[in-house]
Amino acid sequence: MQIRGLIVSAPNSGAGKTIITLGLLRTLQKRNINVYPAKSGPDYIDPKFHQVACGRSSINLDCWAMKPDLVRSLAKHPSSVDASSASNELILIEGAMGVLDGGGKDGRGSVADLAEMLSVPIILAIDASKQFHSVALTPMGLVKARPKINLLGVILNNIGSSRHLSGARESLDKYGIELLGWLPKSPEFKIPERHLGLVLPEENPEMEEFIERISVKMDQLVQVDTILQGAMEITKPKDVNPKVGIDPLGQNIAIARDKAFAFIYSHLIGYWQERGANILPFSPLADEGPDAEADAVFLPGGYPEIHLLQLAGKSKFISGMNKARDRDALIYGECGGFMVLGDAIRDSKGKSHRMLGFMNHLTSYQKTSLHLGYRRFEALPNPHFRGKFSGHEFHYTNLEVAGGSKGLFKVEDSFGNRLPDAGLVDGNVFGSYQHLICASQD
């Protein structure tokens, strides 16, 4: 099966690459193109928008954390691809941050690195709202900085008038840069945000209408056929069976899945299933506990701080979690899930909300500070996790109390700086603020 690829990137965050990606996904779907979405780097929220746009689950391709063959394998075999379908498949990848932004001192893991790794072209989304003849400078700089990159062209966002468009077009034509299309400046093309990024699509009842509106406009103003023709076949992996390398937590893994626990990587779940694990989803917000047959429970990250009153009052969820702990099921929490495993979460007004109390820690949203970036982890001696891992951290809450439990990971940031040990282990319960992506590629 042939998989061709394209990347939508930008010079910076906020330039419009998400709305352009969503519009393209919907437009291609309506043209009966077998399009599959992906996101570069660590991101849980954009992939949810991708699924709304085209009806297919999105994958994360992270060339900072993952080995090249794992990236290529995931790109060539997205989990939702039907092997019996037509051979002409397309994966549309939304970039993260700016096109040259990555981790550490050398910026490794950027969208430019991903494009070279997969041998696919880049479409550059440019916010033209405060530019005229200068719009050509950024794509020119990219071509000069990374001459191996195949720049298919640019899509201009926030065009204010026909004169604005004419001047920008002249600038691009002068330097031989293809203008693939444009979108007008309009408040209709703005996605709501919150402290960890965009508001989840299931919380926005107008999301379907929003995506359709973008698609209609892009069908009118963007050269979709040219974009399709420019897609290129993805480089084949040398290792046909690369490993994610994070072993399943158990044979029957209960995973919390709802608005409070929404952040989980599809490649990790797919790997666990390939290794023979059964995935048993449940919803704490619907007052569901983990399956009685589960020998492991995973509380992933999300927005528990938005649902504190509901979570504190879900008696069946709490009872089910206690039963799982008492029968010695492994219980693991990441970020928001780790917060819920503690004694309490303190909200922005200083009020504490009782949580599961499985470990002696309290997290607080009263005095926030940003914790953000790629991380390398090495498991401290414990009976649950062994080895080295790559991942990331992104939260505003702080750990205020942590006593009576052992640490879980030794941690370094992407620059190689040693950070304080992370996470806690207490018997069969363990977790941390860290999000695991895969086994370390070092």
C-alpha positions as CSV (number, residue, x, y, z in Angstrom):
1,M,0.0,0.0,0.0
2,Q,1.4,3.4,-1.0
3,I,1.1,6.2,1.5
4,R,1.9,9.7,0.4
5,G,2.3,12.6,2.8
6,L,2.2,16.3,3.3
7,I,3.0,18.6,6.2
8,V,1.2,21.8,7.1
9,S,3.6,24.0,9.1
10,A,4.2,27.6,10.0
11,P,6.9,30.1,11.1
12,N,5.3,30.2,14.5
13,S,2.3,29.1,16.6
14,G,-0.9,31.0,16.0
15,A,-0.3,31.5,12.2
16,G,-3.3,29.3,11.2
17,K,-1.9,25.9,10.6
18,T,-4.6,24.2,12.7
19,I,-7.6,25.7,10.8
20,I,-5.8,25.1,7.5
21,T,-5.2,21.5,8.4
22,L,-8.8,21.0,9.5
23,G,-10.1,22.7,6.4
24,L,-8.0,20.5,4.2
25,L,-8.9,17.3,6.0
26,R,-12.6,18.0,5.6
27,T,-12.3,19.1,2.0
28,L,-10.3,16.0,1.0
29,Q,-12.8,13.8,2.8
30,K,-15.6,15.3,0.9
31,R,-13.7,14.6,-2.3
32,N,-13.6,10.9,-1.3
33,I,-9.8,11.0,-0.7
34,N,-8.5,8.4,1.7
35,V,-6.9,11.0,4.0
36,Y,-5.5,10.2,7.5
37,P,-4.5,12.9,10.0
38,A,-1.3,13.1,12.1
39,K,0.4,15.6,14.4
40,S,4.1,16.3,14.8
41,G,5.4,16.3,18.3
42,P,3.6,15.9,21.6
43,D,0.0,17.0,21.4
44,Y,-3.2,15.5,22.6
45,I,-5.7,18.2,21.6
46,D,-5.1,18.9,17.9
47,P,-5.6,15.2,17.1
48,K,-9.1,15.4,18.6
49,F,-9.9,18.2,16.1
50,H,-8.5,16.1,13.3
51,Q,-10.8,13.3,14.1
52,V,-13.8,15.6,14.0
53,A,-12.7,17.0,10.7
54,C,-12.3,13.7,8.8
55,G,-13.8,11.0,11.0
56,R,-10.5,9.1,11.5
57,S,-8.2,8.9,14.5
58,S,-5.0,10.9,14.4
59,I,-1.5,9.7,15.3
60,N,1.5,11.5,16.8
61,L,4.8,11.5,14.9
62,D,7.5,12.7,17.3
63,C,11.0,12.6,15.8
64,W,12.6,14.0,19.0
65,A,11.3,11.1,21.1
66,M,11.0,8.3,18.5
67,K,13.5,6.5,16.5
68,P,13.3,7.3,12.7
69,D,11.9,3.9,11.8
70,L,9.2,4.1,14.4
71,V,8.1,7.5,13.0
72,R,8.2,6.1,9.4
73,S,6.3,3.0,10.4
74,L,3.6,4.9,12.2
75,A,3.2,7.3,9.2
76,K,3.1,4.5,6.7
77,H,0.7,2.3,8.7
78,P,-1.7,4.6,10.6
79,S,-3.9,2.5,12.9
80,S,-7.1,3.4,11.0
81,V,-5.8,2.5,7.5
82,D,-7.8,-0.3,5.9
83,A,-5.2,-2.5,4.1
84,S,-7.9,-3.6,1.6
85,S,-8.7,0.0,0.5
86,A,-7.4,1.7,-2.6
87,S,-3.6,2.0,-2.8
88,N,-3.6,5.8,-3.1
89,E,-3.6,6.9,0.6
90,L,-2.7,10.3,2.0
91,I,-1.5,11.3,5.4
92,L,-1.8,15.0,6.3
93,I,0.4,16.0,9.1
94,E,-0.1,19.2,11.2
95,G,3.2,20.6,12.4
96,A,3.9,21.9,16.0
97,M,5.2,25.4,16.8
98,G,7.4,26.9,14.2
99,V,8.9,24.9,11.3
100,L,12.4,24.9,12.8
101,D,11.5,24.6,16.4
102,G,12.5,21.4,18.2
103,G,13.9,20.3,21.5
104,G,17.3,21.0,23.2
105,K,20.1,23.3,22.0
106,D,20.1,21.9,18.4
107,G,16.3,22.1,17.9
108,R,16.2,18.4,17.1
109,G,12.8,17.0,16.3
110,S,11.5,20.0,14.4
111,V,8.9,19.9,11.6
112,A,11.8,20.4,9.1
113,D,13.5,17.3,10.6
114,L,10.2,15.3,10.2
115,A,9.8,16.4,6.6
116,E,13.4,15.2,5.8
117,M,12.9,12.0,7.7
118,L,9.7,11.1,5.8
119,S,10.7,12.8,2.4
120,V,7.5,14.7,2.2
121,P,6.8,18.4,1.2
122,I,5.8,21.2,3.5
123,I,3.0,23.7,3.0
124,L,3.8,26.9,5.0
125,A,0.9,28.7,6.7
126,I,1.7,32.4,7.1
127,D,-0.2,34.9,9.1
128,A,-0.2,37.8,6.7
129,S,-2.2,40.2,8.9
130,K,0.8,42.6,9.5
131,Q,2.8,41.9,6.4
132,F,2.6,43.0,2.8
133,H,5.7,42.5,0.6
134,S,7.5,40.9,3.4
135,V,5.5,37.6,3.3
136,A,8.2,36.0,1.0
137,L,11.0,36.5,3.6
138,T,10.0,33.6,5.8
139,P,9.7,30.9,3.1
140,M,12.9,32.2,1.5
141,G,14.7,31.8,4.9
142,L,13.4,28.3,5.3
143,V,14.7,27.3,1.9
144,K,18.1,28.8,2.6
145,A,18.3,27.3,6.1
146,R,17.2,23.8,5.1
147,P,17.9,23.4,1.4
148,K,16.8,19.7,1.5
149,I,13.3,20.7,2.4
150,N,10.7,20.5,-0.4
151,L,8.6,23.6,0.1
152,L,5.4,23.0,-1.9
153,G,4.1,26.5,-1.3
154,V,2.4,28.8,1.1
155,I,-1.2,29.5,2.2
156,L,-1.7,33.0,3.5
157,N,-4.0,33.6,6.5
158,N,-5.7,36.8,7.6
159,I,-5.8,38.5,4.2
160,G,-7.6,41.8,4.7
161,S,-8.3,43.1,1.2
162,S,-7.8,42.5,-2.5
163,R,-4.9,45.0,-2.4
164,H,-3.4,43.1,0.5
165,L,-3.6,39.9,-1.4
166,S,-2.2,41.4,-4.6
167,G,0.9,42.8,-2.8
168,A,1.6,39.5,-1.1
169,R,1.2,37.6,-4.3
170,E,3.6,39.9,-6.1
171,S,6.2,39.3,-3.4
172,L,5.9,35.5,-3.6
173,D,5.9,35.5,-7.4
174,K,9.1,37.6,-7.4
175,Y,11.0,35.0,-5.5
176,G,9.4,31.9,-7.2
177,I,7.3,30.8,-4.2
178,E,4.0,29.1,-5.0
179,L,0.9,30.7,-3.5
180,L,-1.4,27.8,-2.9
181,G,-4.3,29.8,-1.5
182,W,-5.4,32.2,1.2
183,L,-8.0,32.7,3.9
184,P,-9.7,36.1,4.7
185,K,-9.2,37.9,8.0
186,S,-12.3,37.0,10.0
187,P,-13.3,36.3,13.7
188,E,-15.2,33.3,12.3
189,F,-11.9,31.4,12.0
190,K,-10.9,31.5,15.6
191,I,-10.8,28.4,17.8
192,P,-11.5,29.0,21.6
193,E,-8.5,28.4,23.9
194,R,-7.9,27.6,27.6
195,H,-4.8,27.2,29.9
196,L,-3.5,24.0,28.3
197,G,-4.4,25.1,24.7
198,L,-7.5,24.8,22.6
199,V,-10.9,23.9,24.1
200,L,-11.7,20.2,23.4
201,P,-13.9,19.8,20.4
202,E,-16.5,17.9,22.3
203,E,-17.0,20.9,24.5
204,N,-17.7,23.2,21.6
205,P,-21.1,22.4,20.0
206,E,-20.3,24.6,17.1
207,M,-17.2,22.8,16.1
208,E,-18.8,20.8,13.2
209,E,-20.2,24.0,11.7
210,F,-16.8,25.7,12.2
211,I,-14.9,23.1,10.3
212,E,-17.4,23.0,7.6
213,R,-17.2,26.8,7.2
214,I,-13.4,26.6,6.8
215,S,-13.7,23.7,4.3
216,V,-16.2,25.6,2.1
217,K,-13.9,28.7,2.1
218,M,-10.8,26.6,1.3
219,D,-12.5,24.8,-1.5
220,Q,-13.1,28.3,-3.0
221,L,-9.7,29.9,-2.3
222,V,-7.1,27.1,-2.1
223,Q,-5.6,25.0,-4.9
224,V,-6.5,21.7,-3.5
225,D,-5.7,19.8,-6.7
226,T,-2.2,21.2,-6.7
227,I,-1.7,20.2,-3.1
228,L,-2.8,16.7,-3.8
229,Q,-0.5,16.4,-6.8
230,G,2.4,17.6,-4.6
231,A,2.1,14.9,-2.0
232,M,5.1,12.4,-2.0
233,E,5.5,8.8,-0.9
234,I,6.8,8.4,2.6
235,T,10.2,6.9,3.1
236,K,10.0,3.2,4.0
237,P,11.4,2.1,7.4
238,K,14.4,-0.2,7.4
239,D,13.0,-2.0,10.5
240,V,9.6,-3.2,9.5
241,N,8.6,-3.9,13.1
242,P,10.0,-1.1,15.3
243,K,8.9,-1.1,18.9
244,V,7.3,1.6,21.0
245,G,9.0,-0.1,23.9
246,I,6.6,0.7,26.8
247,D,5.3,-2.7,27.9
248,P,1.6,-3.2,28.7
249,L,0.6,-2.5,32.3
250,G,-1.2,-5.8,32.4
251,Q,-3.3,-8.3,30.4
252,N,-6.6,-6.5,30.9
253,I,-6.0,-2.7,31.2
254,A,-8.9,-0.5,32.3
255,I,-8.3,3.0,30.9
256,A,-10.3,6.1,32.0
257,R,-11.6,7.9,28.9
258,D,-13.8,11.0,29.1
259,K,-13.5,14.8,29.3
260,A,-11.5,14.7,32.5
261,F,-9.1,12.0,31.2
262,A,-8.7,12.7,27.5
263,F,-4.9,12.8,26.9
264,I,-3.5,9.5,25.7
265,Y,-1.4,8.5,22.7
266,S,-3.1,6.2,20.2
267,H,0.3,4.6,19.2
268,L,0.8,3.5,22.8
269,I,-2.7,1.8,23.0
270,G,-2.1,0.2,19.6
271,Y,1.3,-1.2,20.8
272,W,-0.3,-2.6,23.9
273,Q,-3.0,-4.3,21.9
274,E,-0.4,-5.7,19.5
275,R,1.3,-7.2,22.5
276,G,-1.9,-9.0,23.4
277,A,-3.4,-6.6,26.0
278,N,-7.2,-6.1,26.3
279,I,-8.2,-2.4,26.6
280,L,-11.3,-1.8,28.8
281,P,-12.4,1.9,28.7
282,F,-14.5,3.4,31.5
283,S,-15.7,6.9,32.3
284,P,-15.2,8.3,35.8
285,L,-17.4,11.3,35.0
286,A,-20.2,8.8,34.2
287,D,-19.6,7.3,37.6
288,E,-18.1,4.1,36.2
289,G,-15.4,2.1,37.9
290,P,-12.7,0.0,36.2
291,D,-13.8,-3.4,35.0
292,A,-13.7,-6.1,37.7
293,E,-11.5,-8.2,35.5
294,A,-8.8,-5.5,35.1
295,D,-5.4,-6.3,36.4
296,A,-4.2,-2.8,35.6
297,V,-5.8,0.7,35.6
298,F,-4.5,3.7,33.7
299,L,-5.7,7.2,34.6
300,P,-4.3,9.4,31.8
301,G,-3.9,13.1,31.7
302,G,-6.7,15.6,30.9
303,Y,-8.6,18.3,32.7
304,P,-9.6,16.9,36.1
305,E,-9.3,20.4,37.6
306,I,-12.4,21.5,35.6
307,H,-14.4,18.6,37.0
308,L,-13.4,18.5,40.6
309,L,-16.9,18.6,42.1
310,Q,-18.1,15.8,39.8
311,L,-15.1,13.6,40.4
312,A,-15.3,14.0,44.2
313,G,-18.9,12.8,44.2
314,K,-18.6,9.8,41.9
315,S,-19.1,7.0,44.4
316,K,-19.1,4.1,42.0
317,F,-15.8,5.4,40.4
318,I,-14.2,5.8,43.8
319,S,-15.5,2.4,45.0
320,G,-14.3,0.7,41.9
321,M,-10.9,2.2,42.2
322,N,-10.6,1.1,45.8
323,K,-11.5,-2.5,44.8
324,A,-8.9,-2.4,42.1
325,R,-6.2,-1.3,44.5
326,D,-7.3,-3.9,47.1
327,R,-7.0,-6.8,44.6
328,D,-3.5,-5.5,43.8
329,A,-4.2,-4.3,40.3
330,L,-1.5,-2.0,39.0
331,I,-2.8,1.6,39.1
332,Y,-0.9,4.2,37.1
333,G,-1.6,7.9,36.6
334,E,-0.1,10.5,34.3
335,C,-0.4,14.2,34.9
336,G,-4.1,14.8,35.6
337,G,-4.5,11.1,36.5
338,F,-1.6,11.4,38.9
339,M,-3.4,14.4,40.5
340,V,-6.5,12.3,41.0
341,L,-4.5,9.5,42.7
342,G,-3.5,12.0,45.5
343,D,-5.2,13.1,48.6
344,A,-6.7,16.3,47.2
345,I,-6.6,18.9,44.4
346,R,-6.7,22.6,45.5
347,D,-8.6,24.8,43.1
348,S,-7.8,28.3,42.0
349,K,-9.7,29.8,45.0
350,G,-7.8,27.7,47.5
351,K,-10.5,25.1,48.2
352,S,-9.4,21.5,48.5
353,H,-11.4,18.7,46.8
354,R,-10.9,15.2,48.1
355,M,-9.5,12.8,45.5
356,L,-8.8,9.0,45.7
357,G,-6.1,9.3,48.4
358,F,-4.1,6.4,47.1
359,M,-0.8,8.4,47.6
360,N,0.1,11.1,50.0
361,H,0.3,14.1,47.7
362,L,-1.7,17.2,47.1
363,T,-1.7,19.2,43.9
364,S,-2.7,22.8,43.6
365,Y,-4.0,25.2,41.0
366,Q,-4.1,28.1,43.4
367,K,-0.5,29.3,42.6
368,T,0.3,28.2,39.1
369,S,3.6,27.9,37.3
370,L,4.3,26.5,33.9
371,H,6.1,23.2,33.6
372,L,6.8,22.5,29.9
373,G,9.1,20.6,27.7
374,Y,10.6,17.3,26.5
375,R,12.0,15.0,29.1
376,R,14.2,11.9,29.4
377,F,13.3,9.5,32.2
378,E,15.1,6.6,33.8
379,A,13.1,4.5,36.1
380,L,14.3,4.5,39.7
381,P,14.3,1.0,41.4
382,N,10.6,0.0,41.5
383,P,8.6,-3.2,40.7
384,H,6.6,-1.6,37.9
385,F,8.7,0.4,35.4
386,R,12.2,-0.4,34.2
387,G,14.4,1.2,31.6
388,K,14.7,4.6,30.0
389,F,11.9,6.6,28.3
390,S,11.2,9.7,26.3
391,G,8.3,11.9,27.0
392,H,7.2,15.4,28.0
393,E,5.7,17.5,30.7
394,F,3.0,20.2,30.4
395,H,1.0,21.5,33.4
396,Y,0.4,24.6,35.5
397,T,-0.5,22.9,38.8
398,N,2.1,22.3,41.5
399,L,2.9,19.4,43.8
400,E,2.5,20.9,47.3
401,V,2.7,17.8,49.5
402,A,4.6,14.6,48.7
403,G,5.5,12.4,51.6
404,G,5.7,8.7,52.4
405,S,6.2,7.5,48.9
406,K,9.2,6.7,46.7
407,G,10.1,8.5,43.6
408,L,9.4,7.0,40.1
409,F,11.8,8.6,37.6
410,K,15.2,10.3,37.4
411,V,14.6,13.2,34.9
412,E,16.5,15.3,32.4
413,D,15.2,18.0,30.2
414,S,15.9,18.2,26.4
415,F,19.1,20.2,27.1
416,G,20.5,17.4,29.3
417,N,20.0,19.3,32.6
418,R,19.2,17.1,35.6
419,L,15.8,17.9,37.1
420,P,14.3,16.8,40.4
421,D,13.2,13.2,40.6
422,A,9.6,12.9,39.4
423,G,6.6,10.8,40.4
424,L,5.7,8.6,43.3
425,V,5.4,4.9,44.0
426,D,3.3,3.5,46.8
427,G,2.8,-0.3,46.6
428,N,0.8,-1.1,43.5
429,V,0.0,2.6,42.8
430,F,2.4,4.8,40.9
431,G,2.4,7.9,38.7
432,S,3.9,11.2,37.8
433,Y,3.2,14.5,36.0
434,Q,5.2,13.1,33.1
435,H,3.7,11.9,29.8
436,L,5.5,8.9,28.3
437,I,5.8,8.7,24.5
438,C,8.1,5.7,24.0
439,A,11.3,4.0,25.1
440,S,14.3,6.2,24.8
441,Q,16.1,6.2,21.5
442,D,19.5,6.8,23.1
